[in-house]
């Protein structure tokens, strides 16, 4: 029962304070602290643009039916949304130094406004659904506390006027905020300091990575994050507050403390980062291609797989777990390349201390922890078949090591 309290209390009470202290100690730009009208306008505008990008979309994607019987509907316009908003903000930032100064100088108020509104939002979600979700009786039997349920969330796919909450908070606020904020920081630095190779490499690699995410947004709706995690503090507050605050920290720090690296070194890091982006994409592409056609060839030979069974809706169903290509090297080879890519866009600032590396350290911890979470869910789903799969692919992350 203790674990029902530790994680919720840590995240709800401690993490907002840690975020504020990290941002405050690393800044020479955003000297303002308290939320203000400017920060409120930025947050509401971002939230409204993301919401209406879903609500007004004519292209729809039907997600997989969840364990609670819900079949979510998503907007299928992620790539165009990312492209249009990124170009528009880049154009405004390029022609208007005042805009980049205004946002950057109010970045801490912006994050604190996100925190206040984010907390109010997840409180609203909890109170709206606390008496009406599919496994409430089971939760009560297990003795789950209100705090734990607030942290975890109650429903898998709550909506507001037909808009899926997780698509809105995860993709159309958190991920796009990450993209737009680092672009603003980059142009702020360009206007006030001049062109900087470290900033250029870091922002370009992040931008390509985020663009790849939006290109693959409908694939994201099939991941465990979306299908098995509920919409509560953990997911929604994380995307509304932690992503725009912490995922942008490296870029924010570089704007405050410009590093000086040579063009040759910058281009070398950029080339290595681009390679890891491609490899990360290729790992996911192999799995998606196998789902579409089990008879495909990977690396010149027919894809190997393990036939498995699992229960859904009280019925036994057949499936296949890929054993070929990167998926035969380790069970989470995609995480390897994601970690190495993150290292590339952080390491360009390493001469300025440990702060630019904090996101890299965080992502190593996050993905390592996620491996065990994912595998617990796979074990619960596939049972003994998962043990057979692990015998054939014995390494979790790094081949021959872990």
DRENGU-470832 format. One record per residue (C-alpha): residue number from 1; residue in three letters; x, y, z. Coordinates in pm, 1 decimal. Example, Ala and Ser with C-alpha at 12.3 -4.5 7.8 and 13.67 -1.06 7.14 Angstrom:
BEGIN
REC    i   aa        px        py        pz
REC    1  Ala    1230.0    -450.0     780.0
REC    2  Ser    1367.0    -106.0     714.0
***
This chain:
BEGIN
REC    i   aa        px        py        pz
REC    1  Unk       0.0       0.0       0.0
REC    2  Unk     296.3     231.9      62.1
REC    3  Unk     373.6     250.9    -309.9
REC    4  Unk      24.1     395.5    -360.2
REC    5  Unk     139.3     704.1    -169.5
REC    6  Unk     508.1     756.4    -248.4
REC    7  Unk     491.3     826.7    -621.9
REC    8  Unk     177.6    1044.5    -605.6
REC    9  Unk     309.7    1253.3    -317.5
REC   10  Unk     647.7    1296.2    -485.1
REC   11  Unk     503.8    1412.5    -814.8
REC   12  Unk     213.9    1618.8    -684.1
REC   13  Unk     401.5    1804.2    -410.8
REC   14  Unk     773.9    1795.8    -490.9
REC   15  Unk     813.4    1799.6    -868.6
REC   16  Unk     659.4    2146.4    -930.6
REC   17  Unk     897.8    2292.4    -672.8
REC   18  Unk    1199.3    2116.0    -825.5
REC   19  Unk    1104.2    2241.6   -1172.3
REC   20  Unk    1082.0    2598.2   -1048.1
REC   21  Unk    1415.4    2582.3    -863.3
REC   22  Unk    1599.9    2431.6   -1161.1
REC   23  Unk    1462.6    2695.3   -1397.7
REC   24  Unk    1527.2    2982.2   -1157.9
REC   25  Unk    1888.7    2882.9   -1088.0
REC   26  Unk    1979.5    2840.3   -1454.8
REC   27  Unk    1842.2    3167.1   -1588.2
REC   28  Unk    1976.9    3512.5   -1650.9
REC   29  Unk    1689.2    3599.0   -1883.8
REC   30  Unk    1355.5    3524.5   -1718.5
REC   31  Unk    1381.8    3726.4   -1398.6
REC   32  Unk    1004.1    3742.9   -1361.9
REC   33  Unk     850.9    3481.3   -1138.0
REC   34  Unk     479.4    3518.1   -1077.5
REC   35  Unk     217.8    3427.5   -1340.8
REC   36  Unk      91.1    3732.4   -1525.2
REC   37  Unk    -142.6    3831.8   -1805.4
REC   38  Unk     123.4    3766.4   -2071.2
REC   39  Unk     194.2    3414.5   -1945.8
REC   40  Unk    -179.0    3343.4   -1921.4
REC   41  Unk    -233.7    3456.8   -2283.3
REC   42  Unk      49.0    3235.8   -2408.2
REC   43  Unk     -85.3    2927.5   -2227.6
REC   44  Unk    -448.4    2977.9   -2329.8
REC   45  Unk    -352.2    3046.5   -2691.8
REC   46  Unk    -142.3    2731.2   -2708.2
REC   47  Unk    -416.4    2522.4   -2547.3
REC   48  Unk    -686.2    2665.2   -2777.3
REC   49  Unk    -483.6    2610.6   -3094.7
REC   50  Unk    -417.2    2249.8   -2995.2
REC   51  Unk    -779.9    2187.5   -2900.8
REC   52  Unk    -923.2    2326.0   -3223.7
REC   53  Unk    -664.6    2142.8   -3434.5
REC   54  Unk    -843.1    1827.8   -3314.1
REC   55  Unk   -1201.4    1954.6   -3294.4
REC   56  Unk   -1202.2    2103.3   -3645.5
REC   57  Unk   -1012.1    1824.3   -3819.1
REC   58  Unk   -1202.5    1647.4   -4096.3
REC   59  Unk    -951.7    1359.1   -4103.3
REC   60  Unk   -1019.5    1102.4   -3833.0
REC   61  Unk    -834.6     798.0   -3703.7
REC   62  Unk   -1011.2     521.9   -3507.3
REC   63  Unk    -789.6     388.8   -3231.2
REC   64  Unk    -788.3      37.8   -3084.8
REC   65  Unk   -1070.0     -60.4   -2848.9
REC   66  Unk    -949.8     -36.3   -2489.8
REC   67  Unk    -997.5    -269.4   -2192.6
REC   68  Unk   -1291.2     -56.5   -2075.2
REC   69  Unk   -1469.1    -106.2   -2407.9
REC   70  Unk   -1411.6     247.3   -2537.2
REC   71  Unk   -1301.5     300.7   -2897.9
REC   72  Unk   -1137.1     645.0   -2918.5
REC   73  Unk   -1147.3     870.5   -3223.5
REC   74  Unk    -850.4    1096.4   -3295.9
REC   75  Unk    -771.8    1374.7   -3539.4
REC   76  Unk    -544.0    1252.0   -3816.9
REC   77  Unk    -369.0    1577.8   -3907.6
REC   78  Unk     -62.9    1570.3   -3684.2
REC   79  Unk     205.5    1636.3   -3945.0
REC   80  Unk      25.5    1931.3   -4103.9
REC   81  Unk     -48.9    2074.1   -3756.2
REC   82  Unk     319.8    2052.9   -3660.7
REC   83  Unk     437.2    2199.5   -3991.4
REC   84  Unk     197.8    2497.1   -3997.5
REC   85  Unk     246.0    2595.8   -3632.2
REC   86  Unk     625.2    2556.9   -3649.7
REC   87  Unk     655.0    2765.8   -3967.3
REC   88  Unk     421.5    3033.3   -3832.4
REC   89  Unk     603.9    3068.6   -3499.9
REC   90  Unk     942.0    3061.2   -3675.6
REC   91  Unk     832.8    3340.7   -3909.4
REC   92  Unk     700.7    3556.0   -3623.7
REC   93  Unk    1015.3    3490.1   -3420.0
REC   94  Unk    1242.3    3576.9   -3713.5
REC   95  Unk    1079.5    3910.9   -3795.9
REC   96  Unk     999.2    4015.3   -3438.1
REC   97  Unk    1277.5    4015.8   -3176.3
REC   98  Unk    1022.1    4171.9   -2939.0
REC   99  Unk     812.1    3853.8   -2957.3
REC  100  Unk    1104.0    3626.1   -2867.7
REC  101  Unk    1210.4    3861.6   -2587.8
REC  102  Unk     856.4    3878.1   -2450.1
REC  103  Unk     816.2    3503.0   -2430.2
REC  104  Unk    1167.1    3423.8   -2306.8
REC  105  Unk    1154.7    3689.3   -2034.8
REC  106  Unk     820.6    3542.8   -1919.2
REC  107  Unk     918.2    3176.5   -1946.8
REC  108  Unk     909.9    3104.5   -1571.8
REC  109  Unk     568.3    3275.9   -1535.2
REC  110  Unk     456.1    3070.5   -1837.9
REC  111  Unk     558.3    2743.3   -1669.2
REC  112  Unk     399.8    2841.0   -1337.8
REC  113  Unk      79.6    2932.3   -1522.7
REC  114  Unk      90.5    2591.2   -1691.7
REC  115  Unk     129.5    2436.7   -1345.8
REC  116  Unk    -167.4    2619.8   -1195.0
REC  117  Unk    -398.7    2553.6   -1489.4
REC  118  Unk    -266.7    2197.3   -1525.4
REC  119  Unk    -345.3    2116.6   -1162.6
REC  120  Unk    -692.2    2266.9   -1195.4
REC  121  Unk    -748.1    2062.0   -1509.3
REC  122  Unk    -654.9    1725.8   -1355.3
REC  123  Unk    -863.6    1810.3   -1045.8
REC  124  Unk   -1155.0    1873.1   -1282.3
REC  125  Unk   -1095.5    1538.8   -1459.4
REC  126  Unk   -1084.7    1351.6   -1130.3
REC  127  Unk   -1400.6    1506.2    -989.3
REC  128  Unk   -1586.2    1466.5   -1318.0
REC  129  Unk   -1521.2    1091.9   -1335.3
REC  130  Unk   -1467.4     974.0    -975.7
REC  131  Unk   -1814.2     820.8    -947.8
REC  132  Unk   -1837.0     683.4   -1301.7
REC  133  Unk   -1558.4     467.2   -1444.0
REC  134  Unk   -1562.5     106.0   -1548.5
REC  135  Unk   -1357.9     -60.2   -1269.4
REC  136  Unk   -1455.2     158.1    -973.6
REC  137  Unk   -1570.3    -140.7    -768.8
REC  138  Unk   -1241.6    -322.4    -829.0
REC  139  Unk   -1048.2      -8.9    -725.8
REC  140  Unk   -1249.0      10.3    -404.4
REC  141  Unk   -1185.3    -359.8    -330.5
REC  142  Unk    -811.5    -310.5    -375.5
REC  143  Unk    -820.0     -16.2    -137.5
REC  144  Unk    -674.8     233.2    -382.6
REC  145  Unk    -667.8     575.0    -221.5
REC  146  Unk    -813.4     890.8    -370.9
REC  147  Unk    -460.5    1031.2    -400.2
REC  148  Unk    -340.1     726.7    -592.6
REC  149  Unk    -639.8     738.6    -826.1
REC  150  Unk    -586.2    1112.9    -880.2
REC  151  Unk    -224.4    1044.8    -973.1
REC  152  Unk    -304.4     747.8   -1198.5
REC  153  Unk    -628.9     876.2   -1348.6
REC  154  Unk    -968.9     713.4   -1376.6
REC  155  Unk   -1064.4     684.2   -1742.1
REC  156  Unk    -854.3     569.5   -2034.0
REC  157  Unk   -1010.5     800.7   -2290.2
REC  158  Unk   -1209.3    1088.8   -2138.1
REC  159  Unk   -1325.3    1355.5   -2382.3
REC  160  Unk   -1431.7    1718.3   -2375.6
REC  161  Unk   -1690.0    1798.5   -2642.8
REC  162  Unk   -1568.9    1503.0   -2847.0
REC  163  Unk   -1196.5    1582.8   -2821.3
REC  164  Unk    -981.5    1304.6   -2675.3
REC  165  Unk    -802.6    1442.0   -2367.7
REC  166  Unk    -483.5    1241.5   -2415.5
REC  167  Unk    -436.9    1352.0   -2776.4
REC  168  Unk    -492.4    1711.4   -2668.7
REC  169  Unk    -262.3    1711.7   -2365.0
REC  170  Unk       7.1    1473.4   -2493.2
REC  171  Unk      35.6    1573.7   -2857.3
REC  172  Unk    -133.6    1905.9   -2918.8
REC  173  Unk      -8.5    2079.4   -2604.7
REC  174  Unk     296.0    1902.8   -2461.0
REC  175  Unk     475.7    1797.2   -2778.8
REC  176  Unk     393.9    2109.3   -2980.0
REC  177  Unk     487.0    2330.8   -2682.7
REC  178  Unk     827.1    2159.0   -2676.7
REC  179  Unk     872.5    2238.2   -3045.3
REC  180  Unk     755.8    2598.2   -3041.1
REC  181  Unk     941.7    2691.7   -2723.1
REC  182  Unk    1281.2    2571.2   -2846.9
REC  183  Unk    1226.9    2758.9   -3174.7
REC  184  Unk    1153.4    3079.7   -2982.6
REC  185  Unk    1463.7    3030.0   -2767.3
REC  186  Unk    1677.0    2972.4   -3077.4
REC  187  Unk    1555.6    3292.2   -3243.3
REC  188  Unk    1593.7    3481.7   -2913.8
REC  189  Unk    1958.0    3377.9   -2909.3
REC  190  Unk    2002.4    3466.1   -3276.5
REC  191  Unk    1862.2    3817.4   -3225.3
REC  192  Unk    2055.0    3888.7   -2904.4
REC  193  Unk    2379.9    3694.2   -2940.7
REC  194  Unk    2403.8    3587.6   -3302.1
REC  195  Unk    2424.4    3248.8   -3472.6
REC  196  Unk    2547.2    2969.9   -3244.2
REC  197  Unk    2646.7    2626.8   -3372.5
REC  198  Unk    2558.7    2442.5   -3052.6
REC  199  Unk    2209.2    2591.9   -3045.4
REC  200  Unk    2162.6    2520.6   -3417.0
REC  201  Unk    2252.1    2151.4   -3382.8
REC  202  Unk    2049.2    2097.7   -3066.2
REC  203  Unk    1731.7    2263.2   -3197.4
REC  204  Unk    1756.1    2105.1   -3542.4
REC  205  Unk    1789.6    1752.6   -3401.1
REC  206  Unk    1501.3    1810.9   -3159.7
REC  207  Unk    1287.8    1956.1   -3438.3
REC  208  Unk    1343.4    1656.8   -3666.6
REC  209  Unk    1268.3    1422.0   -3377.6
REC  210  Unk     944.3    1604.1   -3291.3
REC  211  Unk     847.3    1621.8   -3658.3
REC  212  Unk     898.4    1244.3   -3680.0
REC  213  Unk     668.6    1205.1   -3381.9
REC  214  Unk     388.5    1400.5   -3551.7
REC  215  Unk     445.6    1210.6   -3876.4
REC  216  Unk     388.3     892.2   -3673.8
REC  217  Unk     121.8    1034.8   -3441.7
REC  218  Unk    -142.8     776.6   -3530.9
REC  219  Unk     109.5     501.6   -3453.5
REC  220  Unk     158.2     657.7   -3109.5
REC  221  Unk    -209.5     592.3   -3037.8
REC  222  Unk    -132.9     218.1   -3041.8
REC  223  Unk     140.7     238.5   -2777.6
REC  224  Unk     107.0     131.3   -2415.9
REC  225  Unk     121.3     496.4   -2305.3
REC  226  Unk    -210.9     559.5   -2477.0
REC  227  Unk    -383.8     222.4   -2457.2
REC  228  Unk    -300.8     121.8   -2098.7
REC  229  Unk    -225.2     445.7   -1911.3
REC  230  Unk    -515.5     652.7   -1782.6
REC  231  Unk    -572.6    1025.4   -1810.2
REC  232  Unk    -473.5    1159.0   -1470.0
REC  233  Unk    -202.5    1363.5   -1303.1
REC  234  Unk      76.5    1134.4   -1421.9
REC  235  Unk      -4.3    1173.6   -1792.1
REC  236  Unk    -193.9    1502.1   -1819.3
REC  237  Unk       1.5    1716.1   -1572.3
REC  238  Unk     319.5    1567.5   -1712.4
REC  239  Unk     233.9    1680.2   -2064.7
REC  240  Unk      85.4    2015.3   -1965.4
REC  241  Unk     369.4    2118.1   -1732.9
REC  242  Unk     669.5    1885.5   -1715.7
REC  243  Unk     720.1    1853.2   -2092.6
REC  244  Unk     726.6    2228.6   -2172.4
REC  245  Unk     936.7    2296.4   -1858.9
REC  246  Unk    1192.6    2016.6   -1856.0
REC  247  Unk    1212.7    1892.2   -2215.8
REC  248  Unk    1306.1    2245.0   -2324.1
REC  249  Unk    1561.5    2293.2   -2043.4
REC  250  Unk    1870.6    2222.1   -2255.2
REC  251  Unk    1769.9    2482.2   -2513.7
REC  252  Unk    1671.4    2732.4   -2244.1
REC  253  Unk    2007.7    2688.6   -2074.3
REC  254  Unk    2197.2    2734.6   -2402.3
REC  255  Unk    2007.3    3059.2   -2463.7
REC  256  Unk    2117.3    3176.8   -2118.4
REC  257  Unk    2474.2    3044.9   -2143.4
REC  258  Unk    2585.5    3024.0   -2510.5
REC  259  Unk    2855.8    2756.9   -2559.5
REC  260  Unk    3127.6    2792.5   -2820.5
REC  261  Unk    3194.2    2485.7   -3033.4
REC  262  Unk    3360.1    2462.5   -3374.3
REC  263  Unk    3153.3    2425.4   -3693.7
REC  264  Unk    3335.1    2096.9   -3767.5
REC  265  Unk    3244.1    1946.1   -3430.4
REC  266  Unk    2887.0    2073.7   -3461.4
REC  267  Unk    2842.9    1915.2   -3805.2
REC  268  Unk    2992.6    1588.3   -3679.5
REC  269  Unk    2743.7    1574.4   -3388.4
REC  270  Unk    2462.7    1668.7   -3627.3
REC  271  Unk    2554.3    1384.9   -3865.9
REC  272  Unk    2567.1    1129.6   -3583.4
REC  273  Unk    2235.5    1256.4   -3449.5
REC  274  Unk    2073.9    1227.6   -3792.0
REC  275  Unk    2195.7     866.9   -3810.4
REC  276  Unk    2031.1     787.4   -3476.2
REC  277  Unk    1708.5     954.3   -3591.8
REC  278  Unk    1705.7     728.4   -3897.0
REC  279  Unk    1781.7     415.0   -3693.9
REC  280  Unk    1512.1     501.8   -3440.0
REC  281  Unk    1266.0     545.5   -3726.3
REC  282  Unk    1379.3     220.6   -3889.6
REC  283  Unk    1316.1      18.2   -3573.2
REC  284  Unk     956.2     142.7   -3558.1
REC  285  Unk     915.5     104.7   -3934.8
REC  286  Unk    1010.8    -262.7   -3919.7
REC  287  Unk     743.2    -333.3   -3660.3
REC  288  Unk     473.6    -137.9   -3846.5
REC  289  Unk     564.3    -308.2   -4175.8
REC  290  Unk     544.8    -649.0   -4006.2
REC  291  Unk     201.2    -568.9   -3864.4
REC  292  Unk      81.0    -485.0   -4215.2
REC  293  Unk     239.9    -791.0   -4379.6
REC  294  Unk     380.3   -1083.3   -4179.2
REC  295  Unk     555.4   -1215.5   -4490.9
REC  296  Unk     785.1    -915.1   -4537.6
REC  297  Unk    1161.0    -947.3   -4565.2
REC  298  Unk    1385.0    -769.4   -4315.6
REC  299  Unk    1754.0    -740.0   -4396.9
REC  300  Unk    1711.5    -970.2   -4694.9
REC  301  Unk    1529.8   -1259.6   -4529.6
REC  302  Unk    1174.4   -1338.0   -4431.4
REC  303  Unk    1085.7   -1191.5   -4094.4
REC  304  Unk    1093.8   -1442.2   -3809.4
REC  305  Unk     819.3   -1428.3   -3547.6
REC  306  Unk     675.1   -1608.6   -3249.6
REC  307  Unk     304.0   -1706.0   -3268.9
REC  308  Unk     131.9   -1609.2   -2942.5
REC  309  Unk    -214.5   -1600.3   -2792.3
REC  310  Unk    -385.4   -1358.5   -2555.2
REC  311  Unk    -730.8   -1297.6   -2412.0
REC  312  Unk    -948.8   -1002.1   -2514.3
REC  313  Unk   -1319.8    -951.5   -2446.9
REC  314  Unk   -1330.6   -1301.2   -2299.5
REC  315  Unk   -1201.4   -1457.7   -2622.7
REC  316  Unk    -864.3   -1607.4   -2706.9
REC  317  Unk    -695.5   -1421.5   -2991.5
REC  318  Unk    -389.4   -1491.3   -3205.1
REC  319  Unk     -97.3   -1257.2   -3255.4
REC  320  Unk     269.9   -1260.9   -3358.2
REC  321  Unk     578.2   -1111.4   -3192.7
REC  322  Unk     851.7   -1004.1   -3432.7
REC  323  Unk    1191.0   -1171.3   -3389.6
REC  324  Unk    1365.4   -1031.4   -3697.5
REC  325  Unk    1569.6    -721.3   -3768.4
REC  326  Unk    1630.9    -486.2   -3479.4
REC  327  Unk    1361.1    -663.6   -3278.2
REC  328  Unk    1577.1    -974.8   -3269.3
REC  329  Unk    1872.5    -780.4   -3124.1
REC  330  Unk    1695.9    -653.3   -2812.3
REC  331  Unk    1340.1    -608.4   -2691.6
REC  332  Unk    1369.6    -227.6   -2686.6
REC  333  Unk    1628.7    -139.2   -2948.9
REC  334  Unk    1428.3     172.5   -3035.2
REC  335  Unk    1509.5     308.5   -2688.5
REC  336  Unk    1883.1     264.8   -2753.1
REC  337  Unk    1874.8     498.3   -3052.2
REC  338  Unk    1644.5     744.6   -2875.3
REC  339  Unk    1888.3     768.1   -2584.5
REC  340  Unk    2185.8     817.0   -2818.4
REC  341  Unk    1997.9    1084.6   -3013.7
REC  342  Unk    1918.0    1267.3   -2690.9
REC  343  Unk    2286.7    1254.8   -2600.6
REC  344  Unk    2370.1    1430.0   -2928.8
REC  345  Unk    2141.9    1729.5   -2875.6
REC  346  Unk    2250.1    1767.1   -2510.5
REC  347  Unk    2623.7    1711.2   -2538.7
REC  348  Unk    2678.9    2022.7   -2750.6
REC  349  Unk    2636.1    2220.6   -2427.2
REC  350  Unk    2848.0    2003.2   -2199.3
REC  351  Unk    3124.9    2264.3   -2174.5
REC  352  Unk    2877.8    2479.2   -1980.8
REC  353  Unk    2827.5    2221.4   -1703.6
REC  354  Unk    2585.8    1944.7   -1611.4
REC  355  Unk    2255.8    2130.5   -1662.8
REC  356  Unk    2243.2    2082.2   -2044.2
REC  357  Unk    2282.9    1707.8   -1977.3
REC  358  Unk    1992.1    1680.0   -1731.9
REC  359  Unk    1740.5    1582.2   -1999.6
REC  360  Unk    1973.6    1304.9   -2121.0
REC  361  Unk    2008.5    1172.9   -1764.4
REC  362  Unk    1630.9    1191.8   -1721.8
REC  363  Unk    1556.1    1004.9   -2045.2
REC  364  Unk    1795.4     722.0   -1951.1
REC  365  Unk    1613.9     679.7   -1619.6
REC  366  Unk    1268.6     720.6   -1776.0
REC  367  Unk    1319.1     468.3   -2056.2
REC  368  Unk    1492.8     215.9   -1830.3
REC  369  Unk    1198.1     235.8   -1591.7
REC  370  Unk     955.0     217.9   -1884.0
REC  371  Unk    1115.2    -105.8   -2002.7
REC  372  Unk    1009.0    -279.2   -1682.8
REC  373  Unk     662.0    -118.9   -1691.5
REC  374  Unk     613.2    -225.3   -2053.0
REC  375  Unk     732.9    -578.4   -1987.1
REC  376  Unk     506.2    -617.3   -1685.3
REC  377  Unk     212.7    -525.7   -1909.4
REC  378  Unk     330.5    -763.1   -2184.2
REC  379  Unk     372.2   -1043.9   -1929.6
REC  380  Unk      17.9    -983.9   -1805.1
REC  381  Unk    -112.6    -987.0   -2163.0
REC  382  Unk      76.9   -1282.2   -2313.8
REC  383  Unk     156.0   -1492.6   -2005.9
REC  384  Unk     380.6   -1791.2   -2080.1
REC  385  Unk     420.4   -1680.1   -2441.5
REC  386  Unk     605.5   -1371.9   -2315.4
REC  387  Unk     854.1   -1598.9   -2136.6
REC  388  Unk     911.7   -1782.4   -2464.2
REC  389  Unk     968.9   -1451.3   -2642.0
REC  390  Unk    1220.8   -1341.9   -2377.7
REC  391  Unk    1413.7   -1667.4   -2424.5
REC  392  Unk    1446.3   -1594.9   -2795.8
REC  393  Unk    1529.0   -1224.3   -2742.6
REC  394  Unk    1711.1   -1228.4   -2406.2
REC  395  Unk    1836.7    -868.2   -2398.4
REC  396  Unk    1610.7    -588.0   -2280.1
REC  397  Unk    1801.5    -287.5   -2415.4
REC  398  Unk    2168.0    -319.5   -2516.1
REC  399  Unk    2259.8    -644.5   -2698.6
REC  400  Unk    2507.0    -862.2   -2506.1
REC  401  Unk    2495.1    -623.9   -2205.8
REC  402  Unk    2142.5    -555.9   -2071.8
***
